[in-house]
Amino acid sequence: MTSRLFPPSFTQGYAIMTPGGSIIEHTYRRTPAEAIATIATPEDPDRWRAFEEHGCTVQFVYARIFVPQFSPSKPEAEGAEP
């Protein structure tokens, strides 16, 4: 069986960044408004203002999307935890 590797894809969009430069998980979106909407929910519309006060910003970013590759592993002894 041969494994076929898929080439990575690149995309661009907007994400909410911490003051330290890290992307906040699951905020990557097509537009800045959509990225902010991941934080400011209808139940808590002022939440984005609190993030801004802590120094978070919406930044234009490039993302590399790839298909994860999983390798099966076999324990050395039967019944052993992997």
LUMDOVO-432859 format. One record per residue (C-alpha): x, y, z; residue number from 1; residue in three letters. Coordinates in steps of 0.02 Angstrom, whole numbers, plus 32768, in hexadecimal, padded with zeros to 4 digits. Layout:
REM residues N
+------+------+------+-----+-----+
|   xx |   yy |   zz |   i |  aa |
+------+------+------+-----+-----+
|    X |    Y |    Z | NUM | ALA |
...
+------+------+------+-----+-----+
REM end
This chain:
REM residues 82
+------+------+------+-----+-----+
|   xx |   yy |   zz |   i |  aa |
+------+------+------+-----+-----+
| 8000 | 8000 | 8000 |   1 | MET |
| 8048 | 80A7 | 7FCF |   2 | THR |
| 801A | 8142 | 802F |   3 | SER |
| 7FF2 | 81DA | 7FC9 |   4 | ARG |
| 8027 | 827E | 8019 |   5 | LEU |
| 7FBB | 8314 | 7FF9 |   6 | PHE |
| 8017 | 83B8 | 7FDC |   7 | PRO |
| 7FF6 | 843F | 805E |   8 | PRO |
| 7F81 | 84CE | 8034 |   9 | SER |
| 7F9B | 8582 | 8060 |  10 | PHE |
| 7F12 | 85FF | 8086 |  11 | THR |
| 7F03 | 86AE | 80CD |  12 | GLN |
| 7E88 | 8700 | 8141 |  13 | GLY |
| 7E79 | 8754 | 81EB |  14 | TYR |
| 7E94 | 8714 | 829B |  15 | ALA |
| 7E94 | 875C | 834A |  16 | ILE |
| 7F43 | 876B | 838E |  17 | MET |
| 7F7B | 8777 | 8443 |  18 | THR |
| 7FF3 | 8802 | 8477 |  19 | PRO |
| 807E | 877F | 8470 |  20 | GLY |
| 805A | 8758 | 83B9 |  21 | GLY |
| 7FFF | 86B1 | 83CA |  22 | SER |
| 7F60 | 868B | 836A |  23 | ILE |
| 7ECA | 8669 | 83D9 |  24 | ILE |
| 7E88 | 85BE | 83A8 |  25 | GLU |
| 7DF2 | 85B3 | 8333 |  26 | HIS |
| 7DEE | 866E | 830A |  27 | THR |
| 7E36 | 865E | 8259 |  28 | TYR |
| 7DB1 | 869F | 81E1 |  29 | ARG |
| 7D9D | 86F0 | 8136 |  30 | ARG |
| 7D79 | 87A2 | 8174 |  31 | THR |
| 7DA6 | 8806 | 8211 |  32 | PRO |
| 7CED | 8810 | 8242 |  33 | ALA |
| 7CDC | 8753 | 823A |  34 | GLU |
| 7D79 | 873E | 82A6 |  35 | ALA |
| 7D33 | 87B6 | 8329 |  36 | ILE |
| 7C8B | 875C | 8324 |  37 | ALA |
| 7CE3 | 86BE | 8363 |  38 | THR |
| 7D07 | 871D | 8405 |  39 | ILE |
| 7C75 | 8797 | 8414 |  40 | ALA |
| 7BDE | 8726 | 841D |  41 | THR |
| 7B2A | 8766 | 841F |  42 | PRO |
| 7B23 | 8735 | 84D7 |  43 | GLU |
| 7BBE | 879E | 8500 |  44 | ASP |
| 7BD9 | 8827 | 847D |  45 | PRO |
| 7C52 | 8889 | 84EC |  46 | ASP |
| 7CCD | 87F9 | 84F7 |  47 | ARG |
| 7D31 | 8839 | 8462 |  48 | TRP |
| 7D4B | 88E0 | 84BA |  49 | ARG |
| 7D98 | 8882 | 854E |  50 | ALA |
| 7E0D | 8825 | 84D8 |  51 | PHE |
| 7E42 | 88CB | 848A |  52 | GLU |
| 7E66 | 8915 | 8536 |  53 | GLU |
| 7EDD | 8884 | 8556 |  54 | HIS |
| 7F38 | 88AB | 84B3 |  55 | GLY |
| 7EEC | 882E | 843A |  56 | CYS |
| 7EDF | 8863 | 8384 |  57 | THR |
| 7E98 | 8821 | 82E0 |  58 | VAL |
| 7F27 | 87FD | 8268 |  59 | GLN |
| 7F33 | 87C8 | 81B3 |  60 | PHE |
| 7F87 | 871C | 81B2 |  61 | VAL |
| 7FBB | 8691 | 813C |  62 | TYR |
| 7F8F | 85DF | 816C |  63 | ALA |
| 7FD6 | 853A | 8132 |  64 | ARG |
| 7F51 | 84B3 | 812A |  65 | ILE |
| 7F8A | 83FF | 8123 |  66 | PHE |
| 7F41 | 8352 | 8131 |  67 | VAL |
| 7F82 | 82FC | 81CF |  68 | PRO |
| 7FDB | 8258 | 81B5 |  69 | GLN |
| 7FBD | 81CF | 8235 |  70 | PHE |
| 802D | 8138 | 824D |  71 | SER |
| 7FEB | 809C | 82A1 |  72 | PRO |
| 8052 | 805B | 8331 |  73 | SER |
| 8058 | 7FAE | 837C |  74 | LYS |
| 807E | 7F93 | 8435 |  75 | PRO |
| 8116 | 7F26 | 845A |  76 | GLU |
| 80B4 | 7EB4 | 84D1 |  77 | ALA |
| 8000 | 7E7C | 84C0 |  78 | GLU |
| 7F8F | 7EE3 | 8530 |  79 | GLY |
| 8013 | 7F69 | 854D |  80 | ALA |
| 7FDC | 801D | 8548 |  81 | GLU |
| 801C | 807C | 84B0 |  82 | PRO |
+------+------+------+-----+-----+
REM end
